[in-house]
Amino acid sequence: MARKGMPESKLVQRIRSADLTGVIGVGGLTGIRTHPAAGLGGAQLAKLKEQGVPNRALDALQGRFLAAFIEAERLRYQNLGKGPMR
C-alpha cells in the first residue's frame, strides 16, 4: 500500500483497523505455547523502513500487533479459568 502511494494517514488508519485474527496468538486460546508469537521482528520492520514505509505506519503496525497479542493472551488466560470475565 505504501508503494502504491497511499497517503500516510490512510495507511495508518487501515493498519489500526486491521483484524489480525489468525496472525497473533499462534497455538490457539487453550494450547500450551512455549514461544509466543511476537508479530513483526525488528529485521522485518527495518526492511519495511528501507522499502519506504513511513515511521507513523511502522509505529501503528507495531502497536496493532502488540494490542492484538495482548488481547489474545488475555483471552487465553481467561479461558484457562484464571482471569476475570469481561
Backbone bond lengths (Angstrom), bond angles and torsions (degrees), N, CA, C in turn:
res aa  C-N    CA-C-N  psi(-1)  N-CA   C-N-CA  omega(-1)  CA-C   N-CA-C  phi
1 M - - - 1.440 - - 1.523 111.19 -
2 A 1.329 115.71 -38.54 1.456 118.86 179.32 1.527 110.60 -66.31
3 R 1.316 116.07 -36.65 1.465 120.73 179.62 1.525 111.97 -67.01
4 K 1.305 116.60 -30.13 1.458 120.77 -177.80 1.527 112.04 -82.14
5 G 1.319 116.66 4.59 1.459 120.51 175.75 1.515 114.79 83.63
6 M 1.321 117.38 19.95 1.465 119.69 177.49 1.524 108.81 -63.13
7 P 1.334 118.16 133.82 1.470 120.08 178.43 1.531 111.19 -57.02
8 E 1.317 115.67 143.51 1.463 121.91 -177.05 1.522 111.87 -54.15
9 S 1.337 117.67 -43.95 1.465 120.78 -177.44 1.528 111.23 -63.49
10 K 1.327 117.83 -38.75 1.468 121.03 178.87 1.524 110.64 -70.26
11 L 1.325 116.64 -37.99 1.460 121.37 177.62 1.530 110.36 -62.05
12 V 1.328 116.46 -45.81 1.466 121.47 178.98 1.527 110.01 -62.56
13 Q 1.326 116.67 -42.13 1.468 121.38 179.22 1.530 110.76 -61.49
14 R 1.306 117.76 -43.76 1.472 121.42 179.79 1.520 111.15 -65.16
15 I 1.325 116.93 -39.20 1.469 120.70 178.77 1.526 110.02 -64.36
16 R 1.332 116.38 -46.04 1.468 120.53 -177.57 1.519 113.24 -65.38
17 S 1.317 117.82 -24.51 1.461 120.26 -179.77 1.527 112.56 -101.25
18 A 1.322 117.29 5.50 1.463 121.43 -177.87 1.521 111.55 -69.05
19 D 1.317 115.34 143.12 1.455 121.79 175.12 1.525 107.95 -94.02
20 L 1.299 116.77 116.67 1.460 121.00 -176.60 1.527 112.31 -103.14
21 T 1.335 116.75 19.96 1.455 120.32 177.13 1.525 108.83 -58.14
22 G 1.295 116.02 129.59 1.455 120.45 -179.28 1.522 113.38 91.58
23 V 1.323 117.12 -13.23 1.465 121.16 178.53 1.527 109.74 -96.45
24 I 1.321 115.06 -37.09 1.463 121.55 -178.85 1.526 108.73 -108.15
25 G 1.307 117.08 150.74 1.453 121.66 176.09 1.511 112.93 77.55
26 V 1.295 116.54 39.52 1.458 121.03 178.69 1.523 108.72 -56.46
27 G 1.305 116.46 131.02 1.462 120.69 -178.85 1.507 111.64 114.37
28 G 1.311 117.86 -3.99 1.458 121.11 178.94 1.507 112.53 81.00
29 L 1.323 114.39 -178.66 1.455 119.86 -176.49 1.518 112.76 -84.71
30 T 1.319 117.35 -19.75 1.461 118.91 -176.89 1.520 113.42 -118.32
31 G 1.325 117.61 -5.76 1.457 120.17 -179.22 1.515 112.42 -71.38
32 I 1.300 115.35 150.24 1.458 120.16 176.48 1.527 107.49 -81.83
33 R 1.305 115.80 126.71 1.461 120.71 -175.74 1.523 108.61 -130.01
34 T 1.315 116.86 123.44 1.458 120.21 179.56 1.523 112.41 -95.81
35 H 1.331 117.76 -17.85 1.461 122.25 179.22 1.521 108.58 -130.61
36 P 1.342 117.84 88.55 1.459 120.04 -177.25 1.526 112.62 -63.38
37 A 1.315 115.67 149.75 1.463 121.25 177.17 1.518 109.30 -67.98
38 A 1.313 116.40 136.01 1.462 120.27 -177.10 1.515 112.91 -106.43
39 G 1.311 118.12 4.85 1.462 119.30 -177.44 1.511 110.04 79.90
40 L 1.298 116.68 -132.43 1.463 121.03 179.27 1.516 110.60 -88.66
41 G 1.295 115.99 134.72 1.456 120.69 177.03 1.521 111.22 -84.21
42 G 1.294 115.90 169.30 1.459 121.64 -179.58 1.515 113.12 -58.96
43 A 1.328 117.12 -40.52 1.462 120.69 179.90 1.528 111.03 -64.30
44 Q 1.330 116.07 -38.60 1.462 119.68 178.35 1.525 111.36 -66.83
45 L 1.330 116.26 -41.07 1.465 119.72 177.60 1.531 110.60 -64.93
46 A 1.328 116.79 -39.97 1.466 120.56 178.86 1.528 110.81 -63.71
47 K 1.319 116.53 -39.34 1.465 120.23 178.73 1.531 110.61 -64.64
48 L 1.322 116.48 -41.73 1.459 119.89 177.29 1.534 110.50 -62.10
49 K 1.324 116.30 -39.88 1.466 121.19 178.07 1.529 109.96 -61.74
50 E 1.320 116.48 -44.50 1.469 120.77 178.32 1.525 111.60 -61.59
51 Q 1.328 116.09 -29.83 1.460 120.85 -179.80 1.528 112.60 -83.03
52 G 1.337 116.48 1.58 1.448 120.22 173.91 1.511 116.36 97.87
53 V 1.325 117.97 10.99 1.461 119.91 177.62 1.533 108.24 -71.47
54 P 1.344 117.92 129.31 1.472 120.97 -177.51 1.537 112.44 -64.27
55 N 1.330 115.62 152.62 1.462 121.52 -179.82 1.524 112.31 -56.91
56 R 1.339 117.22 -42.35 1.472 120.18 -179.77 1.524 110.79 -59.90
57 A 1.319 116.99 -38.68 1.464 120.80 179.45 1.527 110.34 -68.76
58 L 1.329 117.30 -40.34 1.466 120.53 178.02 1.527 110.84 -64.96
59 D 1.324 116.99 -40.98 1.463 121.05 177.39 1.526 110.53 -62.91
60 A 1.338 116.40 -42.86 1.466 120.69 179.02 1.519 110.51 -64.45
61 L 1.319 117.21 -40.39 1.458 121.90 179.57 1.522 111.12 -63.15
62 Q 1.312 116.03 -47.14 1.458 120.56 179.51 1.534 110.59 -64.11
63 G 1.335 116.79 -42.94 1.458 120.98 178.65 1.514 112.47 -63.44
64 R 1.326 116.76 -39.57 1.465 121.29 179.98 1.529 110.75 -66.78
65 F 1.323 117.12 -42.55 1.469 120.21 177.20 1.526 110.24 -62.53
66 L 1.320 116.92 -42.97 1.464 120.04 -179.59 1.526 110.86 -64.32
67 A 1.329 117.40 -44.89 1.466 120.72 179.32 1.527 111.05 -61.76
68 A 1.323 117.51 -41.97 1.463 121.16 179.26 1.530 110.77 -66.64
69 F 1.323 116.76 -38.56 1.460 120.65 178.75 1.531 110.59 -64.92
70 I 1.327 116.48 -44.53 1.469 120.59 179.35 1.522 110.43 -61.70
71 E 1.330 117.04 -42.81 1.463 120.11 178.92 1.524 111.51 -64.79
72 A 1.320 117.80 -41.20 1.464 120.96 178.54 1.525 110.73 -62.84
73 E 1.316 116.79 -41.31 1.463 120.44 178.72 1.524 111.10 -68.86
74 R 1.335 117.42 -36.37 1.466 120.97 177.59 1.529 109.28 -62.44
75 L 1.326 116.56 -45.58 1.460 120.46 179.50 1.526 111.33 -65.14
76 R 1.309 116.38 -39.31 1.464 120.85 178.67 1.527 110.79 -63.03
77 Y 1.319 116.09 -44.50 1.458 122.15 179.01 1.526 109.86 -63.96
78 Q 1.327 115.61 -44.09 1.462 120.74 179.62 1.525 110.78 -61.96
79 N 1.327 117.14 -40.92 1.456 120.99 -178.95 1.527 112.28 -69.55
80 L 1.297 117.40 -19.13 1.469 120.22 176.79 1.513 111.00 -83.06
81 G 1.348 116.40 -0.52 1.450 120.76 178.14 1.504 114.41 80.10
82 K 1.329 116.98 18.06 1.460 119.74 -177.13 1.520 113.09 -109.32
83 G 1.303 116.77 -6.22 1.458 119.11 -176.34 1.511 111.94 -120.68
84 P 1.331 116.70 163.76 1.463 120.47 179.67 1.528 110.78 -71.33
85 M 1.299 115.34 145.84 1.460 121.13 175.73 1.515 108.13 -81.60
86 R 1.326 116.55 135.83 1.469 119.60 178.09 1.492 109.40 -99.90
